[in-house]
Amino acid sequence: MASIKETNHSPSISQVIPVAAIPGGEFLIRGRNLTGGAQRPRVQFGDARAAVVISSDSFVVARVPDGAVAGQLVVHAGAASSKPYHCEVGIQIADSLHPVANPAIDAHGNIYTTFSGSRGQKTPVSVFKVDTNFHLKPFLSDVMNATGLAFDRDGLLYISSRYEGTVYQVTPKGVMSVYVEGMGVATGIAFDKNEDLYVGDRSGTIFKISRSRQIYVFATLEPSIAAYHLAFGPDGWLYVTGPTTSSFDCVHRISPEGNAEVFYRGLGRPQGLAFDVDGNLYVASSLGGRRGVVRITPGRQVGQFLSGPNVVGLAITPGGSMVVATNNALYRVDTSLRGLSLLR
């Protein structure tokens, strides 16, 4: 990066929101002297130049360019430049994928994601594995429309097929067997602390499968146009999203007894979701027309946590990074979060 020239009239950055972004996402930069009077500023993430969407002396909206890396954001106004401001920018770790829900992370930090394909499409690889060195490798084939992923306490991976209505169980070496069938349009899956498995059927049913593989209807919600996404909170309730055609969708939560209620309403196309240890809920959705990852606190305060297009799911690694899945790639964002695991 070129040396930064500072003057008394240099741009000054006071705040950048949201906390993080991936390429294509937007940061709102607040401060003073950001345009140097009348000129349009130049914004850079390291050596990568951002597109400026809108600007004034007190705020600038900049779109994160491809090739940007986590590091220093600088606003240049004429010959003057701001001091670097640290931003969290996601780094792509895999592409040429087709996730439709959360990635799954095993106890060693390996990441699993899908190439789901269109309905009825048989893809050469159903599930990919990204190891801790971020090498992408085929892991599993022969699952039609692989959708939801989840690990149990023993390190076995479970995969739902929305085409077959089947949930498969897979060993760490990739040996696959049928775990349960007849789940309708099976989408999101999640385990509770007793290791009972919950499966969302897109037509509106949430199934509960005991460890002895007995199947129960746990709850019924309105149908979703795409998929159900499931996650258990620290309160033991099951949290569910199911995007509809509305731009004002909600996150449901279901008590251990199967009673459903609305936890939060006001998200656009909410999809994958995950909790941190403090009980904050992260949802792949849009808020006020801004797409990315939304954070909802236990007190139901909401704000955008990450900005980015086409986000469908997320997961938190043992090391505290957030893995963000778009409809064709995975990104790693250093967020210093601690993910919640109920299987402990």
C-alpha positions in Angstrom: 0.0 0.0 0.0 1.2 3.5 -0.8 2.3 5.7 2.1 -0.6 7.7 3.7 -0.4 11.5 3.8 -2.2 13.0 6.8 -3.1 16.7 7.2 -5.4 18.6 9.6 -8.1 18.2 7.0 -7.5 14.6 6.3 -10.5 12.2 6.3 -11.2 10.7 9.7 -13.1 7.4 10.2 -15.0 7.1 13.4 -17.1 4.1 12.8 -17.6 1.3 10.2 -20.7 -0.9 10.2 -21.6 -3.7 10.1 -18.9 -5.7 11.9 -17.9 -7.7 8.8 -18.5 -8.2 5.1 -17.7 -10.5 2.2 -17.0 -9.3 -1.3 -20.1 -7.7 -2.7 -21.2 -6.6 0.7 -21.3 -3.0 1.8 -19.7 -1.0 4.7 -21.2 2.2 6.0 -18.2 4.4 6.9 -18.9 7.3 9.3 -16.5 10.1 10.0 -15.6 13.6 8.9 -13.9 15.2 5.9 -14.6 12.0 4.0 -14.9 13.7 0.6 -12.5 16.5 1.1 -15.1 19.1 0.4 -16.5 18.3 -3.1 -14.5 15.4 -4.5 -15.8 11.8 -4.5 -13.5 9.9 -2.2 -11.5 6.8 -3.0 -11.9 3.8 -0.7 -9.4 1.0 -0.5 -9.2 -2.3 1.3 -5.4 -2.8 1.3 -4.5 -2.6 -2.4 -8.0 -3.4 -3.6 -10.2 -0.4 -4.6 -13.8 -0.4 -3.5 -16.8 0.9 -5.5 -18.3 4.0 -3.7 -22.1 3.7 -3.7 -22.8 7.0 -2.0 -20.8 9.6 -0.3 -20.8 12.8 1.8 -18.4 14.5 4.1 -19.8 12.5 7.1 -20.6 9.1 5.6 -19.6 6.8 2.7 -21.1 3.5 1.6 -18.4 1.4 -0.1 -18.9 -2.0 -1.7 -16.2 -4.6 -0.9 -14.4 -5.6 -4.1 -13.3 -9.1 -5.1 -9.8 -9.6 -4.0 -10.1 -7.6 -0.8 -8.7 -9.2 2.3 -9.3 -8.7 6.0 -7.2 -5.7 7.0 -6.9 -2.0 6.6 -9.6 0.3 5.2 -8.4 3.7 4.1 -10.4 6.6 2.7 -8.6 8.9 0.3 -9.9 12.4 -0.4 -7.8 14.2 -2.9 -4.2 14.1 -1.6 -5.2 13.5 2.0 -5.9 10.1 3.5 -7.4 8.7 6.6 -5.6 6.5 9.1 -6.2 2.8 8.4 -9.3 1.4 10.1 -9.4 -2.4 10.7 -12.3 -4.2 9.1 -13.2 -7.9 9.0 -13.5 -9.0 5.4 -14.3 -12.6 4.5 -11.8 -14.6 2.5 -13.1 -17.1 0.0 -12.0 -20.6 1.0 -14.0 -22.7 -1.6 -16.0 -22.0 -4.7 -17.9 -23.9 -7.5 -20.3 -25.2 -4.8 -24.1 -25.2 -4.3 -25.0 -24.9 -0.6 -28.6 -24.4 0.2 -28.2 -24.4 4.0 -25.6 -24.2 6.8 -22.2 -25.8 6.4 -21.3 -28.3 9.1 -18.1 -28.3 11.1 -16.6 -31.4 12.8 -14.7 -31.5 16.1 -11.4 -31.1 14.3 -12.5 -27.9 12.4 -13.1 -29.6 9.0 -15.9 -28.0 7.1 -18.5 -29.9 5.1 -20.8 -28.3 2.5 -23.0 -29.5 -0.4 -23.4 -29.3 -4.1 -27.1 -29.6 -3.9 -28.2 -29.1 -7.5 -31.6 -28.4 -8.9 -34.5 -30.7 -8.0 -33.8 -34.2 -9.3 -30.3 -33.3 -10.5 -27.7 -36.0 -9.8 -24.4 -34.2 -9.2 -21.0 -35.9 -9.4 -20.2 -34.9 -5.8 -22.9 -34.4 -3.2 -20.8 -33.3 -0.2 -17.4 -31.6 -0.2 -14.9 -31.4 2.7 -12.7 -28.4 3.4 -9.9 -29.4 5.6 -8.1 -27.2 8.2 -5.6 -26.1 5.5 -8.6 -25.1 3.4 -8.1 -27.8 0.8 -11.4 -28.7 -0.9 -11.9 -32.4 -1.5 -14.9 -34.5 -2.6 -16.3 -36.4 0.3 -19.5 -38.1 -0.7 -21.6 -38.8 -3.8 -24.9 -40.5 -4.6 -27.1 -38.2 -2.4 -29.7 -36.6 -4.6 -30.2 -33.0 -3.7 -28.1 -33.0 -0.5 -29.6 -30.3 1.7 -29.2 -30.1 5.5 -26.0 -31.2 7.4 -25.5 -31.9 11.1 -23.0 -33.9 13.3 -23.9 -36.0 16.3 -21.8 -36.4 19.4 -19.9 -39.4 18.0 -18.8 -37.5 14.9 -21.2 -39.0 12.5 -22.5 -36.7 9.8 -26.2 -36.6 8.9 -27.4 -35.4 5.5 -31.0 -34.8 4.4 -32.1 -35.3 0.8 -35.0 -33.0 -0.1 -35.6 -35.1 -3.2 -35.9 -38.5 -1.5 -37.2 -37.4 2.0 -34.4 -39.4 3.5 -31.8 -38.6 6.1 -28.4 -40.5 5.7 -25.8 -41.2 8.3 -22.2 -41.1 7.3 -19.0 -42.1 9.0 -15.8 -40.0 9.0 -14.5 -42.3 6.2 -17.5 -41.6 4.0 -19.4 -44.9 4.6 -23.1 -44.0 4.1 -26.3 -45.7 5.3 -30.0 -44.7 5.5 -30.9 -43.4 9.0 -34.6 -42.6 8.4 -36.9 -42.3 5.5 -40.3 -40.8 4.8 -39.5 -37.2 5.8 -41.4 -35.5 3.0 -39.3 -32.7 1.4 -36.6 -33.0 4.1 -34.5 -29.9 4.5 -33.0 -28.5 7.7 -31.8 -30.9 10.5 -30.6 -30.4 14.0 -29.8 -32.4 17.2 -31.0 -31.5 20.7 -28.9 -32.2 23.8 -30.4 -35.7 24.1 -29.3 -36.4 20.5 -32.8 -36.6 19.2 -32.8 -35.5 15.6 -35.2 -32.9 14.2 -36.1 -32.7 10.5 -37.9 -29.9 8.7 -40.4 -31.0 6.0 -40.9 -28.1 3.6 -44.7 -28.7 3.6 -44.9 -27.6 7.2 -44.0 -30.5 9.6 -41.1 -30.7 12.0 -40.3 -34.3 12.7 -38.6 -35.6 15.8 -36.6 -38.9 15.6 -35.5 -40.5 18.7 -32.1 -42.4 19.0 -34.1 -45.6 18.6 -35.4 -44.1 15.3 -39.0 -43.7 16.4 -40.6 -40.9 14.4 -42.9 -38.2 15.9 -44.6 -35.1 14.6 -43.0 -32.5 16.8 -44.7 -29.3 15.5 -46.5 -27.9 12.5 -45.7 -24.5 10.8 -46.8 -22.8 7.6 -45.2 -24.2 4.5 -42.0 -22.7 3.1 -41.2 -22.0 -0.5 -37.6 -23.1 -0.1 -36.5 -24.9 3.1 -36.7 -25.1 6.8 -33.5 -24.3 8.7 -33.1 -25.4 12.3 -30.9 -24.6 15.3 -31.3 -25.2 19.0 -30.8 -22.3 21.3 -29.2 -22.3 24.8 -32.7 -22.3 26.2 -33.4 -25.7 24.8 -36.0 -24.3 22.3 -35.8 -25.2 18.6 -35.4 -22.1 16.4 -36.8 -22.4 12.8 -36.7 -20.2 9.7 -38.7 -21.0 6.6 -38.6 -18.2 3.9 -41.9 -17.4 2.2 -42.7 -14.8 -0.5 -43.0 -12.2 2.2 -40.3 -9.6 2.8 -41.3 -9.6 6.5 -40.7 -13.2 7.5 -40.1 -14.4 11.0 -37.9 -16.7 13.1 -40.1 -19.2 15.0 -39.1 -21.0 18.1 -40.6 -24.2 19.4 -40.6 -25.3 23.1 -39.5 -28.8 24.1 -43.2 -29.6 24.4 -43.8 -28.7 20.7 -45.5 -25.3 21.2 -44.6 -22.8 18.5 -44.4 -19.1 18.7 -42.9 -16.2 16.8 -39.5 -15.1 18.2 -38.8 -12.3 15.8 -40.6 -10.9 12.8 -39.1 -8.5 10.2 -36.5 -10.4 8.2 -36.3 -10.9 4.4 -35.9 -14.5 3.3 -34.3 -15.9 6.5 -32.4 -19.1 6.0 -29.5 -20.7 7.9 -29.0 -19.9 11.5 -26.6 -20.5 14.4 -26.0 -19.4 18.0 -23.0 -18.2 20.0 -22.4 -19.1 23.6 -23.9 -15.8 24.7 -27.3 -16.7 23.2 -27.0 -14.4 20.2 -28.8 -15.8 17.2 -27.2 -15.2 13.7 -29.5 -15.6 10.7 -28.7 -15.5 7.0 -31.3 -13.0 5.9 -31.8 -9.4 4.9 -32.7 -6.6 7.2 -34.2 -3.4 5.8 -33.2 -4.5 2.3 -29.5 -5.2 3.3 -28.5 -8.8 2.7 -26.1 -10.8 4.8 -26.1 -12.1 8.4 -28.4 -10.6 11.0 -27.7 -10.8 14.8 -30.6 -11.0 17.2 -29.7 -10.7 20.9 -31.6 -12.7 23.6 -33.5 -9.4 24.3 -34.5 -9.4 20.6 -32.4 -6.4 19.6 -31.6 -6.8 16.0 -28.8 -5.5 13.7 -26.8 -6.4 10.7 -23.7 -8.4 11.7 -22.3 -9.1 8.2 -23.0 -7.7 4.8 -22.9 -9.8 1.6 -25.0 -11.1 -1.3 -26.6 -14.5 -1.7 -25.9 -15.7 1.8 -27.7 -19.0 2.6 -26.1 -20.3 5.7 -23.3 -20.0 8.3 -21.5 -21.9 11.0 -19.0 -21.0 13.8 -15.7 -22.8 13.9 -14.0 -24.1 17.1 -11.4 -21.3 16.6 -14.1 -18.6 16.6 -14.3 -17.8 12.9 -17.6 -17.6 11.0 -17.9 -19.7 7.9 -20.4 -18.0 5.6 -22.0 -20.0 2.7 -23.4 -18.2 -0.3 -25.2 -20.0 -3.1 -21.9 -20.9 -4.8 -19.0 -20.4 -2.3 -17.7 -20.5 1.2 -16.0 -17.6 3.1 -14.1 -17.5 6.4 -14.5 -14.4 8.5 -12.4 -13.8 11.6 -15.0 -12.8 14.1 -13.7 -14.1 17.5 -17.1 -15.7 18.2 -17.6 -18.8 20.3 -20.2 -21.1 18.8 -22.8 -22.9 20.8 -22.7 -26.7 20.8 -25.5 -28.5 22.6 -23.9 -31.9 22.0 -21.4 -31.8 24.9 
